[in-house]
Amino acid sequence: MSQYRIETKCIQEGYKPSKGEPRVLPIYQSTTFKYDTSEQMGRLFDLEDSGYFYTRLQNPTNDAVASKIASLEGGVAAMLTSSGQAANFYAVFNICEAGSHIVCSSALYGGTFNLFGTTMKKLGIECTFVDPDASLEELQKAIQPNTTCVFAETIANPALTVLDIEKFAELAHSNGVPLIVDNTFATPINCRPFEWGADIVTHSTTKYMDGHAACVGGCIVDSGNFDWEANHDKFKGLTEPDESYHGIVYTQKFGKLAYITKATSQLMRDLGSIQSPQNAFLLNLGLETLHLRVPRHCENALKVAKYLESNPKVAWVNYAGLEGNKYYELAQKYMPNGTCGVISFGLKGDRATAENFMDHLKLVAIVTHVADARTSVLHPASHTHRQMTEEQLVEAGVQPDLIRLSVGIENADDIIADLEQAMANV
Ligand SMILES: *Cc1c(COP(=O)(O)O)cnc(C)c1O
């Protein structure tokens, strides 16, 4: 793996042109790839040779970008997906089947909550949601003989709880299963979960990685650290012959690349949520400035959080960068350079107060998005999480009055001035 610092990796990793090739990563806008003999092509389908043959499985533009993200996270391999939802589904489904069980933090993105709690249940995969702040002994009670992984978000969207990664890694490893961490909000600039014991990392690249709200995408990164063979019977999909590939055994044939190879050659082949090479190209442009944007998001968010904290119309502010926040110490440990640009807060008053405030914003836009260059705002209880009951909202750490503010990289004083003038109306 490259020894460059993360800023250099953002720019230089992934695409490595040789003599006379384009300096900038080309968009391989091609569904298919040419071979000279029938035998060459046959070997690809047997996974005997590596090479491109069809973009649903692999594409050189995508691979270059995936390899950059793998390097940023300190992993051995990565795969791009069409969305963050697809990334989380594949990451879990790659080691699950009907009859399996997963344990997941209840502080979770609404889409993932539906995926694990409702849709995967229809496939016969059960999920137990746990309080991420519970003790190890409490968490252990959720583990079953058929549990195949533990899942959580580094910084939960939108509850903004900070995960005790080491505690969750211990829970997973003492039960012979991997820890999968959705690192969307922290990004590898602020936190690299593999350094704290996570085994697999996922991303909605739609957020800070793209950073400009230009394209939906996702990514799965494998640390290569989890020993599937040591838990042979739990992970038969990796450790026993795959009949759909003439009986190859992923762990035997691909070693540390077993998990990503299976996800690519089996799940992507059969389910097909590939990222378009055009989107991968745009994602790569975003990644080049990730190390500049993320610190600025954090700096602005801290200023805005302090402003909100000092405003008498504000009932509460949640931002782990604020001293006194419940997660301040955990954030200092796992992400000392900053958490993310997303803040949540509540106004004194009722739901109508929040709506009234939002309707008066001029610079800050109401959008179903977070974590891009432009400051935006959302009321999860009325928008992203509106399918949840009040009880489920509270369990997910989403109070009904919660306003999610995604602080962009404009001048912080302009953002504060806009909040101030909207606040004057409530
Ligand atoms: C947005 C988001 C997702 C879903 O990603 P999409 O790219 O919208 O499919 C998953 N996890 C987290 C933490 C997110 O913020």
The ligand as an ORCA input file, in Angstrom:
! r2SCAN-3c Opt
* xyz 0 1
  C     -27.262      8.799      2.354
  C     -26.792      7.693      3.187
  C     -26.935      6.356      2.782
  C     -27.643      5.988      1.506
  O     -26.882      6.400      0.414
  P     -27.511      6.741     -1.028
  O     -26.289      7.099     -1.792
  O     -28.466      7.866     -0.852
  O     -28.163      5.501     -1.527
  C     -26.435      5.363      3.599
  N     -25.828      5.658      4.757
  C     -25.664      6.936      5.191
  C     -24.987      7.199      6.483
  C     -26.136      7.987      4.419
  O     -25.992      9.249      4.849
*
